[in-house]
Amino acid sequence: MMAMPRPTSAQLAYGSCTVILSTLAMLLLSQTSSGVGIAIIAVAALALGLLVAMTVPLPGRRPAAVERPAPEKPVRASVAAPAPEPVRERAVS
């Protein structure tokens, strides 16, 4: 069985701040005083805090670089040198 990784301090901090601030903002904006409204706001704030905490990047986890296989044989480009142009002299008048 694989153990669940523990949340980092950054995840806890961001998630907690999101829950507190979003709860206050939604309560102030909605101006609700019913128990059902407050419960819906609390559940929405907890869900938002969980989403924020899970999207905080974990230390040491970076996407692996895409490895491209090396070409089998080196490719040599052969470009012919441009033909030299004849020098044109200007007639002095």
PDB file with one MODEL, atoms N, CA, C and O in Angstrom:
MODEL        1
ATOM      1  N   MET A   1       0.823  -1.175   0.000  1.00  0.00           N
ATOM      2  CA  MET A   1       0.000   0.000   0.000  1.00  0.00           C
ATOM      3  C   MET A   1       0.874   1.247   0.000  1.00  0.00           C
ATOM      4  O   MET A   1       1.880   1.306   0.706  1.00  0.00           O
ATOM      5  N   MET A   2       0.489   2.236  -0.789  1.00  0.00           N
ATOM      6  CA  MET A   2       1.276   3.459  -0.889  1.00  0.00           C
ATOM      7  C   MET A   2       0.768   4.480   0.127  1.00  0.00           C
ATOM      8  O   MET A   2      -0.434   4.735   0.209  1.00  0.00           O
ATOM      9  N   ALA A   3       1.679   5.058   0.892  1.00  0.00           N
ATOM     10  CA  ALA A   3       1.297   6.039   1.901  1.00  0.00           C
ATOM     11  C   ALA A   3       1.031   7.389   1.239  1.00  0.00           C
ATOM     12  O   ALA A   3       1.691   7.762   0.269  1.00  0.00           O
ATOM     13  N   MET A   4       0.058   8.106   1.779  1.00  0.00           N
ATOM     14  CA  MET A   4      -0.239   9.439   1.260  1.00  0.00           C
ATOM     15  C   MET A   4       0.848  10.407   1.691  1.00  0.00           C
ATOM     16  O   MET A   4       1.287  10.367   2.841  1.00  0.00           O
ATOM     17  N   PRO A   5       1.290  11.276   0.795  1.00  0.00           N
ATOM     18  CA  PRO A   5       2.302  12.255   1.193  1.00  0.00           C
ATOM     19  C   PRO A   5       1.701  13.299   2.128  1.00  0.00           C
ATOM     20  O   PRO A   5       0.531  13.661   2.007  1.00  0.00           O
ATOM     21  N   ARG A   6       2.502  13.765   3.039  1.00  0.00           N
ATOM     22  CA  ARG A   6       2.039  14.780   3.987  1.00  0.00           C
ATOM     23  C   ARG A   6       2.042  16.145   3.306  1.00  0.00           C
ATOM     24  O   ARG A   6       2.903  16.423   2.471  1.00  0.00           O
ATOM     25  N   PRO A   7       1.081  16.995   3.660  1.00  0.00           N
ATOM     26  CA  PRO A   7       1.066  18.335   3.053  1.00  0.00           C
ATOM     27  C   PRO A   7       2.243  19.166   3.561  1.00  0.00           C
ATOM     28  O   PRO A   7       2.655  19.049   4.715  1.00  0.00           O
ATOM     29  N   THR A   8       2.765  19.993   2.686  1.00  0.00           N
ATOM     30  CA  THR A   8       3.877  20.868   3.062  1.00  0.00           C
ATOM     31  C   THR A   8       3.326  22.076   3.810  1.00  0.00           C
ATOM     32  O   THR A   8       2.119  22.312   3.841  1.00  0.00           O
ATOM     33  N   SER A   9       4.233  22.829   4.407  1.00  0.00           N
ATOM     34  CA  SER A   9       3.796  24.019   5.145  1.00  0.00           C
ATOM     35  C   SER A   9       3.217  25.068   4.203  1.00  0.00           C
ATOM     36  O   SER A   9       2.312  25.810   4.584  1.00  0.00           O
ATOM     37  N   ALA A  10       3.725  25.136   2.987  1.00  0.00           N
ATOM     38  CA  ALA A  10       3.176  26.083   2.013  1.00  0.00           C
ATOM     39  C   ALA A  10       1.741  25.703   1.645  1.00  0.00           C
ATOM     40  O   ALA A  10       0.879  26.572   1.520  1.00  0.00           O
ATOM     41  N   GLN A  11       1.490  24.407   1.474  1.00  0.00           N
ATOM     42  CA  GLN A  11       0.139  23.964   1.162  1.00  0.00           C
ATOM     43  C   GLN A  11      -0.821  24.287   2.299  1.00  0.00           C
ATOM     44  O   GLN A  11      -1.936  24.752   2.060  1.00  0.00           O
ATOM     45  N   LEU A  12      -0.395  24.045   3.529  1.00  0.00           N
ATOM     46  CA  LEU A  12      -1.248  24.353   4.680  1.00  0.00           C
ATOM     47  C   LEU A  12      -1.525  25.852   4.789  1.00  0.00           C
ATOM     48  O   LEU A  12      -2.653  26.265   5.059  1.00  0.00           O
ATOM     49  N   ALA A  13      -0.498  26.650   4.580  1.00  0.00           N
ATOM     50  CA  ALA A  13      -0.655  28.097   4.701  1.00  0.00           C
ATOM     51  C   ALA A  13      -1.580  28.646   3.617  1.00  0.00           C
ATOM     52  O   ALA A  13      -2.506  29.400   3.913  1.00  0.00           O
ATOM     53  N   TYR A  14      -1.329  28.269   2.359  1.00  0.00           N
ATOM     54  CA  TYR A  14      -2.163  28.767   1.260  1.00  0.00           C
ATOM     55  C   TYR A  14      -3.602  28.288   1.399  1.00  0.00           C
ATOM     56  O   TYR A  14      -4.536  29.058   1.180  1.00  0.00           O
ATOM     57  N   GLY A  15      -3.784  27.034   1.758  1.00  0.00           N
ATOM     58  CA  GLY A  15      -5.136  26.500   1.910  1.00  0.00           C
ATOM     59  C   GLY A  15      -5.889  27.180   3.035  1.00  0.00           C
ATOM     60  O   GLY A  15      -7.057  27.534   2.873  1.00  0.00           O
ATOM     61  N   SER A  16      -5.237  27.367   4.179  1.00  0.00           N
ATOM     62  CA  SER A  16      -5.888  28.001   5.332  1.00  0.00           C
ATOM     63  C   SER A  16      -6.240  29.455   5.044  1.00  0.00           C
ATOM     64  O   SER A  16      -7.343  29.903   5.357  1.00  0.00           O
ATOM     65  N   CYS A  17      -5.315  30.182   4.455  1.00  0.00           N
ATOM     66  CA  CYS A  17      -5.593  31.586   4.121  1.00  0.00           C
ATOM     67  C   CYS A  17      -6.730  31.693   3.108  1.00  0.00           C
ATOM     68  O   CYS A  17      -7.561  32.596   3.201  1.00  0.00           O
ATOM     69  N   THR A  18      -6.769  30.786   2.153  1.00  0.00           N
ATOM     70  CA  THR A  18      -7.840  30.801   1.164  1.00  0.00           C
ATOM     71  C   THR A  18      -9.188  30.544   1.816  1.00  0.00           C
ATOM     72  O   THR A  18     -10.169  31.218   1.501  1.00  0.00           O
ATOM     73  N   VAL A  19      -9.244  29.583   2.716  1.00  0.00           N
ATOM     74  CA  VAL A  19     -10.510  29.280   3.394  1.00  0.00           C
ATOM     75  C   VAL A  19     -10.982  30.477   4.203  1.00  0.00           C
ATOM     76  O   VAL A  19     -12.152  30.852   4.121  1.00  0.00           O
ATOM     77  N   ILE A  20     -10.099  31.079   4.980  1.00  0.00           N
ATOM     78  CA  ILE A  20     -10.490  32.194   5.849  1.00  0.00           C
ATOM     79  C   ILE A  20     -10.920  33.408   5.028  1.00  0.00           C
ATOM     80  O   ILE A  20     -11.984  33.981   5.259  1.00  0.00           O
ATOM     81  N   LEU A  21     -10.078  33.792   4.065  1.00  0.00           N
ATOM     82  CA  LEU A  21     -10.374  34.998   3.302  1.00  0.00           C
ATOM     83  C   LEU A  21     -11.587  34.824   2.381  1.00  0.00           C
ATOM     84  O   LEU A  21     -12.392  35.744   2.235  1.00  0.00           O
ATOM     85  N   SER A  22     -11.718  33.653   1.764  1.00  0.00           N
ATOM     86  CA  SER A  22     -12.875  33.457   0.886  1.00  0.00           C
ATOM     87  C   SER A  22     -14.167  33.361   1.690  1.00  0.00           C
ATOM     88  O   SER A  22     -15.213  33.810   1.221  1.00  0.00           O
ATOM     89  N   THR A  23     -14.118  32.784   2.896  1.00  0.00           N
ATOM     90  CA  THR A  23     -15.313  32.735   3.739  1.00  0.00           C
ATOM     91  C   THR A  23     -15.744  34.144   4.130  1.00  0.00           C
ATOM     92  O   THR A  23     -16.924  34.482   4.036  1.00  0.00           O
ATOM     93  N   LEU A  24     -14.801  34.957   4.565  1.00  0.00           N
ATOM     94  CA  LEU A  24     -15.136  36.335   4.932  1.00  0.00           C
ATOM     95  C   LEU A  24     -15.675  37.116   3.746  1.00  0.00           C
ATOM     96  O   LEU A  24     -16.664  37.840   3.872  1.00  0.00           O
ATOM     97  N   ALA A  25     -15.035  36.974   2.603  1.00  0.00           N
ATOM     98  CA  ALA A  25     -15.475  37.719   1.419  1.00  0.00           C
ATOM     99  C   ALA A  25     -16.878  37.290   0.993  1.00  0.00           C
ATOM    100  O   ALA A  25     -17.719  38.139   0.697  1.00  0.00           O
ATOM    101  N   MET A  26     -17.136  35.986   0.961  1.00  0.00           N
ATOM    102  CA  MET A  26     -18.464  35.525   0.537  1.00  0.00           C
ATOM    103  C   MET A  26     -19.538  35.908   1.543  1.00  0.00           C
ATOM    104  O   MET A  26     -20.656  36.244   1.154  1.00  0.00           O
ATOM    105  N   LEU A  27     -19.217  35.861   2.829  1.00  0.00           N
ATOM    106  CA  LEU A  27     -20.206  36.265   3.832  1.00  0.00           C
ATOM    107  C   LEU A  27     -20.520  37.757   3.745  1.00  0.00           C
ATOM    108  O   LEU A  27     -21.674  38.167   3.871  1.00  0.00           O
ATOM    109  N   LEU A  28     -19.486  38.558   3.530  1.00  0.00           N
ATOM    110  CA  LEU A  28     -19.722  40.001   3.413  1.00  0.00           C
ATOM    111  C   LEU A  28     -20.469  40.361   2.131  1.00  0.00           C
ATOM    112  O   LEU A  28     -21.336  41.235   2.139  1.00  0.00           O
ATOM    113  N   LEU A  29     -20.133  39.694   1.042  1.00  0.00           N
ATOM    114  CA  LEU A  29     -20.789  40.012  -0.234  1.00  0.00           C
ATOM    115  C   LEU A  29     -22.219  39.494  -0.298  1.00  0.00           C
ATOM    116  O   LEU A  29     -23.084  40.152  -0.875  1.00  0.00           O
ATOM    117  N   SER A  30     -22.483  38.336   0.277  1.00  0.00           N
ATOM    118  CA  SER A  30     -23.824  37.760   0.185  1.00  0.00           C
ATOM    119  C   SER A  30     -24.774  38.329   1.241  1.00  0.00           C
ATOM    120  O   SER A  30     -25.989  38.330   1.042  1.00  0.00           O
ATOM    121  N   GLN A  31     -24.240  38.805   2.341  1.00  0.00           N
ATOM    122  CA  GLN A  31     -25.012  39.360   3.453  1.00  0.00           C
ATOM    123  C   GLN A  31     -26.097  38.383   3.927  1.00  0.00           C
ATOM    124  O   GLN A  31     -27.207  38.791   4.269  1.00  0.00           O
ATOM    125  N   THR A  32     -25.764  37.108   3.942  1.00  0.00           N
ATOM    126  CA  THR A  32     -26.720  36.101   4.382  1.00  0.00           C
ATOM    127  C   THR A  32     -26.677  35.963   5.892  1.00  0.00           C
ATOM    128  O   THR A  32     -25.641  36.176   6.520  1.00  0.00           O
ATOM    129  N   SER A  33     -27.814  35.605   6.464  1.00  0.00           N
ATOM    130  CA  SER A  33     -27.865  35.370   7.908  1.00  0.00           C
ATOM    131  C   SER A  33     -28.529  34.040   8.230  1.00  0.00           C
ATOM    132  O   SER A  33     -28.687  33.686   9.399  1.00  0.00           O
ATOM    133  N   SER A  34     -28.920  33.300   7.189  1.00  0.00           N
ATOM    134  CA  SER A  34     -29.545  31.996   7.419  1.00  0.00           C
ATOM    135  C   SER A  34     -28.475  30.933   7.618  1.00  0.00           C
ATOM    136  O   SER A  34     -27.359  31.046   7.111  1.00  0.00           O
ATOM    137  N   GLY A  35     -28.833  29.917   8.352  1.00  0.00           N
ATOM    138  CA  GLY A  35     -27.892  28.826   8.610  1.00  0.00           C
ATOM    139  C   GLY A  35     -27.528  28.058   7.359  1.00  0.00           C
ATOM    140  O   GLY A  35     -26.384  27.635   7.194  1.00  0.00           O
ATOM    141  N   VAL A  36     -28.500  27.876   6.474  1.00  0.00           N
ATOM    142  CA  VAL A  36     -28.235  27.149   5.217  1.00  0.00           C
ATOM    143  C   VAL A  36     -27.264  27.932   4.344  1.00  0.00           C
ATOM    144  O   VAL A  36     -26.353  27.351   3.756  1.00  0.00           O
ATOM    145  N   GLY A  37     -27.451  29.239   4.255  1.00  0.00           N
ATOM    146  CA  GLY A  37     -26.552  30.070   3.446  1.00  0.00           C
ATOM    147  C   GLY A  37     -25.133  30.057   3.973  1.00  0.00           C
ATOM    148  O   GLY A  37     -24.174  29.983   3.204  1.00  0.00           O
ATOM    149  N   ILE A  38     -25.002  30.129   5.288  1.00  0.00           N
ATOM    150  CA  ILE A  38     -23.673  30.107   5.903  1.00  0.00           C
ATOM    151  C   ILE A  38     -23.017  28.739   5.692  1.00  0.00           C
ATOM    152  O   ILE A  38     -21.812  28.665   5.452  1.00  0.00           O
ATOM    153  N   ALA A  39     -23.794  27.665   5.778  1.00  0.00           N
ATOM    154  CA  ALA A  39     -23.245  26.323   5.557  1.00  0.00           C
ATOM    155  C   ALA A  39     -22.772  26.153   4.117  1.00  0.00           C
ATOM    156  O   ALA A  39     -21.719  25.561   3.878  1.00  0.00           O
ATOM    157  N   ILE A  40     -23.537  26.666   3.160  1.00  0.00           N
ATOM    158  CA  ILE A  40     -23.134  26.573   1.747  1.00  0.00           C
ATOM    159  C   ILE A  40     -21.848  27.358   1.513  1.00  0.00           C
ATOM    160  O   ILE A  40     -20.958  26.895   0.800  1.00  0.00           O
ATOM    161  N   ILE A  41     -21.749  28.537   2.107  1.00  0.00           N
ATOM    162  CA  ILE A  41     -20.541  29.356   1.959  1.00  0.00           C
ATOM    163  C   ILE A  41     -19.346  28.657   2.603  1.00  0.00           C
ATOM    164  O   ILE A  41     -18.248  28.680   2.047  1.00  0.00           O
ATOM    165  N   ALA A  42     -19.541  28.042   3.757  1.00  0.00           N
ATOM    166  CA  ALA A  42     -18.445  27.345   4.433  1.00  0.00           C
ATOM    167  C   ALA A  42     -17.956  26.159   3.610  1.00  0.00           C
ATOM    168  O   ALA A  42     -16.751  25.937   3.493  1.00  0.00           O
ATOM    169  N   VAL A  43     -18.883  25.401   3.041  1.00  0.00           N
ATOM    170  CA  VAL A  43     -18.487  24.252   2.219  1.00  0.00           C
ATOM    171  C   VAL A  43     -17.767  24.725   0.955  1.00  0.00           C
ATOM    172  O   VAL A  43     -16.771  24.128   0.546  1.00  0.00           O
ATOM    173  N   ALA A  44     -18.268  25.793   0.338  1.00  0.00           N
ATOM    174  CA  ALA A  44     -17.608  26.327  -0.857  1.00  0.00           C
ATOM    175  C   ALA A  44     -16.208  26.831  -0.529  1.00  0.00           C
ATOM    176  O   ALA A  44     -15.286  26.624  -1.319  1.00  0.00           O
ATOM    177  N   ALA A  45     -16.026  27.486   0.616  1.00  0.00           N
ATOM    178  CA  ALA A  45     -14.710  27.985   1.012  1.00  0.00           C
ATOM    179  C   ALA A  45     -13.749  26.835   1.296  1.00  0.00           C
ATOM    180  O   ALA A  45     -12.571  26.907   0.948  1.00  0.00           O
ATOM    181  N   LEU A  46     -14.255  25.765   1.935  1.00  0.00           N
ATOM    182  CA  LEU A  46     -13.397  24.605   2.181  1.00  0.00           C
ATOM    183  C   LEU A  46     -12.968  23.945   0.881  1.00  0.00           C
ATOM    184  O   LEU A  46     -11.814  23.541   0.735  1.00  0.00           O
ATOM    185  N   ALA A  47     -13.893  23.834  -0.061  1.00  0.00           N
ATOM    186  CA  ALA A  47     -13.551  23.241  -1.361  1.00  0.00           C
ATOM    187  C   ALA A  47     -12.517  24.102  -2.091  1.00  0.00           C
ATOM    188  O   ALA A  47     -11.578  23.578  -2.689  1.00  0.00           O
ATOM    189  N   LEU A  48     -12.693  25.413  -2.039  1.00  0.00           N
ATOM    190  CA  LEU A  48     -11.736  26.316  -2.683  1.00  0.00           C
ATOM    191  C   LEU A  48     -10.364  26.231  -2.011  1.00  0.00           C
ATOM    192  O   LEU A  48      -9.338  26.234  -2.692  1.00  0.00           O
ATOM    193  N   GLY A  49     -10.345  26.155  -0.691  1.00  0.00           N
ATOM    194  CA  GLY A  49      -9.073  26.015   0.023  1.00  0.00           C
ATOM    195  C   GLY A  49      -8.373  24.720  -0.298  1.00  0.00           C
ATOM    196  O   GLY A  49      -7.150  24.689  -0.428  1.00  0.00           O
ATOM    197  N   LEU A  50      -9.138  23.641  -0.429  1.00  0.00           N
ATOM    198  CA  LEU A  50      -8.549  22.356  -0.812  1.00  0.00           C
ATOM    199  C   LEU A  50      -7.988  22.406  -2.214  1.00  0.00           C
ATOM    200  O   LEU A  50      -6.912  21.868  -2.475  1.00  0.00           O
ATOM    201  N   LEU A  51      -8.708  23.050  -3.123  1.00  0.00           N
ATOM    202  CA  LEU A  51      -8.220  23.180  -4.501  1.00  0.00           C
ATOM    203  C   LEU A  51      -6.918  23.967  -4.547  1.00  0.00           C
ATOM    204  O   LEU A  51      -5.978  23.576  -5.240  1.00  0.00           O
ATOM    205  N   VAL A  52      -6.859  25.064  -3.818  1.00  0.00           N
ATOM    206  CA  VAL A  52      -5.635  25.882  -3.791  1.00  0.00           C
ATOM    207  C   VAL A  52      -4.482  25.103  -3.175  1.00  0.00           C
ATOM    208  O   VAL A  52      -3.361  25.154  -3.681  1.00  0.00           O
ATOM    209  N   ALA A  53      -4.743  24.382  -2.088  1.00  0.00           N
ATOM    210  CA  ALA A  53      -3.682  23.627  -1.422  1.00  0.00           C
ATOM    211  C   ALA A  53      -3.144  22.511  -2.310  1.00  0.00           C
ATOM    212  O   ALA A  53      -1.952  22.207  -2.261  1.00  0.00           O
ATOM    213  N   MET A  54      -3.985  21.911  -3.104  1.00  0.00           N
ATOM    214  CA  MET A  54      -3.527  20.817  -3.965  1.00  0.00           C
ATOM    215  C   MET A  54      -2.807  21.309  -5.213  1.00  0.00           C
ATOM    216  O   MET A  54      -2.052  20.553  -5.824  1.00  0.00           O
ATOM    217  N   THR A  55      -3.024  22.556  -5.598  1.00  0.00           N
ATOM    218  CA  THR A  55      -2.352  23.070  -6.795  1.00  0.00           C
ATOM    219  C   THR A  55      -1.023  23.743  -6.492  1.00  0.00           C
ATOM    220  O   THR A  55      -0.305  24.123  -7.417  1.00  0.00           O
ATOM    221  N   VAL A  56      -0.677  23.899  -5.217  1.00  0.00           N
ATOM    222  CA  VAL A  56       0.639  24.441  -4.865  1.00  0.00           C
ATOM    223  C   VAL A  56       1.684  23.425  -5.307  1.00  0.00           C
ATOM    224  O   VAL A  56       1.588  22.253  -4.944  1.00  0.00           O
ATOM    225  N   PRO A  57       2.694  23.853  -6.093  1.00  0.00           N
ATOM    226  CA  PRO A  57       3.686  22.884  -6.563  1.00  0.00           C
ATOM    227  C   PRO A  57       4.481  22.281  -5.416  1.00  0.00           C
ATOM    228  O   PRO A  57       4.867  22.971  -4.473  1.00  0.00           O
ATOM    229  N   LEU A  58       4.715  20.990  -5.517  1.00  0.00           N
ATOM    230  CA  LEU A  58       5.496  20.300  -4.500  1.00  0.00           C
ATOM    231  C   LEU A  58       6.980  20.461  -4.786  1.00  0.00           C
ATOM    232  O   LEU A  58       7.375  20.487  -5.952  1.00  0.00           O
ATOM    233  N   PRO A  59       7.817  20.571  -3.756  1.00  0.00           N
ATOM    234  CA  PRO A  59       9.255  20.723  -3.988  1.00  0.00           C
ATOM    235  C   PRO A  59       9.844  19.446  -4.581  1.00  0.00           C
ATOM    236  O   PRO A  59       9.505  18.333  -4.178  1.00  0.00           O
ATOM    237  N   GLY A  60      10.733  19.643  -5.547  1.00  0.00           N
ATOM    238  CA  GLY A  60      11.435  18.504  -6.123  1.00  0.00           C
ATOM    239  C   GLY A  60      10.673  17.776  -7.217  1.00  0.00           C
ATOM    240  O   GLY A  60      11.201  16.834  -7.806  1.00  0.00           O
ATOM    241  N   ARG A  61       9.476  18.179  -7.496  1.00  0.00           N
ATOM    242  CA  ARG A  61       8.710  17.533  -8.562  1.00  0.00           C
ATOM    243  C   ARG A  61       8.652  18.455  -9.760  1.00  0.00           C
ATOM    244  O   ARG A  61       7.925  19.448  -9.771  1.00  0.00           O
ATOM    245  N   ARG A  62       9.424  18.112 -10.755  1.00  0.00           N
ATOM    246  CA  ARG A  62       9.425  18.870 -11.998  1.00  0.00           C
ATOM    247  C   ARG A  62       9.162  17.895 -13.128  1.00  0.00           C
ATOM    248  O   ARG A  62       9.556  16.731 -13.058  1.00  0.00           O
ATOM    249  N   PRO A  63       8.505  18.364 -14.155  1.00  0.00           N
ATOM    250  CA  PRO A  63       8.264  17.446 -15.264  1.00  0.00           C
ATOM    251  C   PRO A  63       9.576  17.007 -15.905  1.00  0.00           C
ATOM    252  O   PRO A  63      10.506  17.796 -16.069  1.00  0.00           O
ATOM    253  N   ALA A  64       9.621  15.752 -16.255  1.00  0.00           N
ATOM    254  CA  ALA A  64      10.843  15.207 -16.850  1.00  0.00           C
ATOM    255  C   ALA A  64      11.049  15.802 -18.242  1.00  0.00           C
ATOM    256  O   ALA A  64      10.102  16.025 -18.997  1.00  0.00           O
ATOM    257  N   ALA A  65      12.299  16.045 -18.545  1.00  0.00           N
ATOM    258  CA  ALA A  65      12.619  16.569 -19.867  1.00  0.00           C
ATOM    259  C   ALA A  65      12.410  15.479 -20.909  1.00  0.00           C
ATOM    260  O   ALA A  65      12.670  14.301 -20.665  1.00  0.00           O
ATOM    261  N   VAL A  66      11.943  15.892 -22.051  1.00  0.00           N
ATOM    262  CA  VAL A  66      11.703  14.939 -23.126  1.00  0.00           C
ATOM    263  C   VAL A  66      13.045  14.593 -23.760  1.00  0.00           C
ATOM    264  O   VAL A  66      13.772  15.468 -24.230  1.00  0.00           O
ATOM    265  N   GLU A  67      13.356  13.309 -23.764  1.00  0.00           N
ATOM    266  CA  GLU A  67      14.619  12.876 -24.349  1.00  0.00           C
ATOM    267  C   GLU A  67      14.380  12.479 -25.795  1.00  0.00           C
ATOM    268  O   GLU A  67      13.480  11.697 -26.101  1.00  0.00           O
ATOM    269  N   ARG A  68      15.187  13.022 -26.666  1.00  0.00           N
ATOM    270  CA  ARG A  68      15.081  12.695 -28.087  1.00  0.00           C
ATOM    271  C   ARG A  68      16.278  11.828 -28.450  1.00  0.00           C
ATOM    272  O   ARG A  68      17.408  12.143 -28.077  1.00  0.00           O
ATOM    273  N   PRO A  69      16.043  10.751 -29.168  1.00  0.00           N
ATOM    274  CA  PRO A  69      17.170   9.900 -29.556  1.00  0.00           C
ATOM    275  C   PRO A  69      18.083  10.627 -30.538  1.00  0.00           C
ATOM    276  O   PRO A  69      17.630  11.390 -31.391  1.00  0.00           O
ATOM    277  N   ALA A  70      19.375  10.368 -30.393  1.00  0.00           N
ATOM    278  CA  ALA A  70      20.355  10.991 -31.275  1.00  0.00           C
ATOM    279  C   ALA A  70      20.236  10.380 -32.668  1.00  0.00           C
ATOM    280  O   ALA A  70      19.913   9.199 -32.798  1.00  0.00           O
ATOM    281  N   PRO A  71      20.491  11.166 -33.704  1.00  0.00           N
ATOM    282  CA  PRO A  71      20.432  10.597 -35.053  1.00  0.00           C
ATOM    283  C   PRO A  71      21.496   9.517 -35.219  1.00  0.00           C
ATOM    284  O   PRO A  71      22.577   9.596 -34.636  1.00  0.00           O
ATOM    285  N   GLU A  72      21.176   8.518 -36.016  1.00  0.00           N
ATOM    286  CA  GLU A  72      22.090   7.391 -36.178  1.00  0.00           C
ATOM    287  C   GLU A  72      23.385   7.796 -36.862  1.00  0.00           C
ATOM    288  O   GLU A  72      24.469   7.429 -36.407  1.00  0.00           O
ATOM    289  N   LYS A  73      23.283   8.544 -37.945  1.00  0.00           N
ATOM    290  CA  LYS A  73      24.472   8.981 -38.658  1.00  0.00           C
ATOM    291  C   LYS A  73      24.460  10.501 -38.730  1.00  0.00           C
ATOM    292  O   LYS A  73      23.406  11.112 -38.907  1.00  0.00           O
ATOM    293  N   PRO A  74      25.637  11.109 -38.593  1.00  0.00           N
ATOM    294  CA  PRO A  74      25.646  12.565 -38.716  1.00  0.00           C
ATOM    295  C   PRO A  74      25.305  12.980 -40.146  1.00  0.00           C
ATOM    296  O   PRO A  74      25.745  12.354 -41.111  1.00  0.00           O
ATOM    297  N   VAL A  75      24.547  14.001 -40.257  1.00  0.00           N
ATOM    298  CA  VAL A  75      24.131  14.494 -41.564  1.00  0.00           C
ATOM    299  C   VAL A  75      25.053  15.626 -41.947  1.00  0.00           C
ATOM    300  O   VAL A  75      25.220  16.590 -41.199  1.00  0.00           O
ATOM    301  N   ARG A  76      25.660  15.503 -43.135  1.00  0.00           N
ATOM    302  CA  ARG A  76      26.546  16.564 -43.611  1.00  0.00           C
ATOM    303  C   ARG A  76      25.855  17.303 -44.740  1.00  0.00           C
ATOM    304  O   ARG A  76      25.399  16.709 -45.717  1.00  0.00           O
ATOM    305  N   ALA A  77      25.793  18.564 -44.584  1.00  0.00           N
ATOM    306  CA  ALA A  77      25.192  19.380 -45.631  1.00  0.00           C
ATOM    307  C   ALA A  77      26.288  19.823 -46.583  1.00  0.00           C
ATOM    308  O   ALA A  77      27.288  20.402 -46.160  1.00  0.00           O
ATOM    309  N   SER A  78      26.107  19.559 -47.838  1.00  0.00           N
ATOM    310  CA  SER A  78      27.100  19.982 -48.820  1.00  0.00           C
ATOM    311  C   SER A  78      26.453  21.050 -49.690  1.00  0.00           C
ATOM    312  O   SER A  78      25.533  20.787 -50.465  1.00  0.00           O
ATOM    313  N   VAL A  79      26.956  22.239 -49.535  1.00  0.00           N
ATOM    314  CA  VAL A  79      26.458  23.369 -50.304  1.00  0.00           C
ATOM    315  C   VAL A  79      27.603  23.844 -51.179  1.00  0.00           C
ATOM    316  O   VAL A  79      28.709  24.106 -50.706  1.00  0.00           O
ATOM    317  N   ALA A  80      27.315  23.946 -52.443  1.00  0.00           N
ATOM    318  CA  ALA A  80      28.349  24.411 -53.367  1.00  0.00           C
ATOM    319  C   ALA A  80      28.623  25.888 -53.119  1.00  0.00           C
ATOM    320  O   ALA A  80      27.710  26.671 -52.858  1.00  0.00           O
ATOM    321  N   ALA A  81      29.892  26.248 -53.204  1.00  0.00           N
ATOM    322  CA  ALA A  81      30.253  27.640 -53.015  1.00  0.00           C
ATOM    323  C   ALA A  81      29.741  28.440 -54.204  1.00  0.00           C
ATOM    324  O   ALA A  81      29.757  27.943 -55.330  1.00  0.00           O
ATOM    325  N   PRO A  82      29.297  29.643 -53.979  1.00  0.00           N
ATOM    326  CA  PRO A  82      28.797  30.436 -55.105  1.00  0.00           C
ATOM    327  C   PRO A  82      29.933  30.766 -56.076  1.00  0.00           C
ATOM    328  O   PRO A  82      31.078  30.990 -55.684  1.00  0.00           O
ATOM    329  N   ALA A  83      29.571  30.784 -57.334  1.00  0.00           N
ATOM    330  CA  ALA A  83      30.580  31.082 -58.360  1.00  0.00           C
ATOM    331  C   ALA A  83      30.986  32.545 -58.247  1.00  0.00           C
ATOM    332  O   ALA A  83      30.138  33.418 -58.063  1.00  0.00           O
ATOM    333  N   PRO A  84      32.281  32.808 -58.356  1.00  0.00           N
ATOM    334  CA  PRO A  84      32.704  34.207 -58.234  1.00  0.00           C
ATOM    335  C   PRO A  84      32.212  35.026 -59.423  1.00  0.00           C
ATOM    336  O   PRO A  84      32.245  34.575 -60.568  1.00  0.00           O
ATOM    337  N   GLU A  85      31.764  36.218 -59.129  1.00  0.00           N
ATOM    338  CA  GLU A  85      31.296  37.105 -60.200  1.00  0.00           C
ATOM    339  C   GLU A  85      32.497  37.836 -60.784  1.00  0.00           C
ATOM    340  O   GLU A  85      33.446  38.171 -60.074  1.00  0.00           O
ATOM    341  N   PRO A  86      32.439  38.076 -62.080  1.00  0.00           N
ATOM    342  CA  PRO A  86      33.537  38.853 -62.668  1.00  0.00           C
ATOM    343  C   PRO A  86      33.492  40.288 -62.159  1.00  0.00           C
ATOM    344  O   PRO A  86      32.424  40.861 -61.944  1.00  0.00           O
ATOM    345  N   VAL A  87      34.657  40.839 -61.977  1.00  0.00           N
ATOM    346  CA  VAL A  87      34.751  42.205 -61.471  1.00  0.00           C
ATOM    347  C   VAL A  87      34.439  43.158 -62.605  1.00  0.00           C
ATOM    348  O   VAL A  87      35.032  43.085 -63.682  1.00  0.00           O
ATOM    349  N   ARG A  88      33.515  44.038 -62.351  1.00  0.00           N
ATOM    350  CA  ARG A  88      33.152  45.025 -63.371  1.00  0.00           C
ATOM    351  C   ARG A  88      33.831  46.345 -63.036  1.00  0.00           C
ATOM    352  O   ARG A  88      33.704  46.872 -61.931  1.00  0.00           O
ATOM    353  N   GLU A  89      34.528  46.843 -63.988  1.00  0.00           N
ATOM    354  CA  GLU A  89      35.203  48.097 -63.768  1.00  0.00           C
ATOM    355  C   GLU A  89      34.389  49.224 -64.388  1.00  0.00           C
ATOM    356  O   GLU A  89      33.801  49.078 -65.460  1.00  0.00           O
ATOM    357  N   ARG A  90      34.374  50.307 -63.710  1.00  0.00           N
ATOM    358  CA  ARG A  90      33.639  51.440 -64.223  1.00  0.00           C
ATOM    359  C   ARG A  90      34.544  52.271 -65.121  1.00  0.00           C
ATOM    360  O   ARG A  90      35.716  52.508 -64.828  1.00  0.00           O
ATOM    361  N   ALA A  91      33.969  52.686 -66.188  1.00  0.00           N
ATOM    362  CA  ALA A  91      34.745  53.537 -67.107  1.00  0.00           C
ATOM    363  C   ALA A  91      34.823  54.935 -66.498  1.00  0.00           C
ATOM    364  O   ALA A  91      33.820  55.509 -66.073  1.00  0.00           O
ATOM    365  N   VAL A  92      36.026  55.456 -66.471  1.00  0.00           N
ATOM    366  CA  VAL A  92      36.220  56.797 -65.939  1.00  0.00           C
ATOM    367  C   VAL A  92      35.952  57.784 -67.057  1.00  0.00           C
ATOM    368  O   VAL A  92      36.548  57.677 -68.129  1.00  0.00           O
ATOM    369  N   SER A  93      35.064  58.745 -66.828  1.00  0.00           N
ATOM    370  CA  SER A  93      34.787  59.706 -67.896  1.00  0.00           C
ATOM    371  C   SER A  93      35.466  61.010 -67.655  1.00  0.00           C
ATOM    372  O   SER A  93      35.337  61.931 -68.461  1.00  0.00           O
TER     373      SER A  93
ENDMDL
END
